[in-house]
Amino acid sequence: MNKQEAIEKFIQRWPNATKLRREFATLVDFLQGEFEKEEFNFYPSETESEGAVISRPLEQGLAKNPTVGIIFPGKYSFEIGNFGRPDVESYNEMLTVLDGELTAEICALHLPGHPTSKLQKYGSIISPVYTTLILATPEEAAYLCQYIPKTR
């Protein structure tokens, strides 16, 4: 899936933040604000599938605004934190499944083994700074990602 196709699917589902809040009324407190105009994040799948992740920030006046996204079938890896870039603020990331199902694994050099969690609707996982979050899904899933500043 290319970026334009992913953006079109996102806009079909949530043309605006009001529709997002109606769909997930129980999480309305976390879904305040409006989508940042024309800003989309796109991550292609690392598997053989044609999947992708598309997300969009919700403007809430925070140092790092939360993002709402759609994960299309596939497997994805995300490095959490600035990984040696001291000029960039690091954030722990809390991912909450809005719809669908994800398998999540947090990998870090200092963690023996890598436990895998199966997340369903409204399930969450917090990825600490300097870890890698690996997500996989066989079907489309929607999520909210909130950024929690790393305490020094």
N, C-alpha and C positions, 0 to 999 in steps of 0.2 A: 504494500500500500504506500503510495507516495503522500507527501505532505498535503497537497491540495485535496486529495480524496479524503484524508483524515479530517481536515478542517471542515469540509462540507458535511461529513457525518456528524461532527461535533455541533455545527450550527443547526443542522436539522433537529437534533435532539434538544439543544438548549440555545435557541436564537438570542436569548437574553437571560440575565440572572433571575428575573422574576419567575420565569418558567422553571428554572432550576430549583428555586425555593418552594414552588408549588409541588414539584415532584418529590422533594425530600423535606416536607414540612416539619418533621421531628428534629431536623438539624438546622432549622432556620437561623438560630443564633450564630452558627458557625459560617453561614453562607451569606452574610451581609455584604453590602457593597455591590458594585457593578463590575462586569468584565472589563479589563483593560482593553481599550480599543485596539483591534488588529494585532494583538500580541498572542501568539501561540507558541508553545514549546513542542517540538517534534523529535521523537526517538524511534528509530527503526528497530525491528526485532533482530536479535542475534541468532535466531534459529533459521532454518530453511523456509519457514512460513513467510507469508507476505504481511505479517502483522506490523503494528506500530503502536506507539503511545502518543496521544495528543492531549495537551493540557492548556489551560488558560488561567491566568491570575485573576483573582477577585480583588479589586482595589478596596483596601480597608484602612489605608493610611499607616500601615505597619512598615517596619524596616524591610521585611520580606513578606509579601502578601501570600496568603494561601493560594493553592492552585486546585482546580477541579479538572479531572481528565477522564478519558476513555482509554482503556487498555484493550487492544484487539488481540486475538489469539496469538500466542508466541511466548518467548522467554526474553527477559530484559535484565540488565545489570545497571545499577546506579551507584556511583561513589558518593558517599555522604560526607560533607565537610570540604574544607579547602585544600586538603592533602598537600601541605607544604607551601601554600600561598598565603603568607602572613598578612598581605594587604586585603584579603577577602574575609569577611565575617563568616564564621562557621555556625551552622545550625543543625541540631538534631531534627529529624523529620518524623512526624507522626502521620502515617497513612491509614485512612479509614475507608473501608469498602462501602460504597453507596449502593451498589447493585451488582449482582453477579458473585463470582467466587474467584479467589486468588490463592496461589501457593506462594508463601513468602519465606525467604531464608536470609538471615543476617550473617555475613562472613566478616571475620576480623582475625588478624594474626594472633591476638592474645586470647581468643576464645577457642577452647578445644572443641572439636566437632562443630557442626553447623546445624543446629536444630531447625526444622522446617515447620512452619505454621500454616494451617489451612484457614483462610479468612473468608467468612461469609458476610452477608449484609450487616453493616454497622460494626463489624469486627475491626480492630485496630492493631497496629504494630508500631513501635517506636524504634527507629534506627539511630543509634548514637553516631556522633561525629567520628570520622575515620574508620567507618565500616563500609561494606558493600552490601546493598540490598538487591537480592535477586528475586524477581517476580516472574511467575508463569501462570498462564490461564489458557484453557482450551476453548473458552467462549468469551465474548465481550464482557468487560466489567467496567464499572464506573468507580471513581475514587475521589477523595478529598485529601490533599497533602497540606499539613500545617507545619510551619517552621518554628522551632523552639530554640532561642539563642543558647549557645553553649556557654555555660558558666566557666569562668577562668579560675 
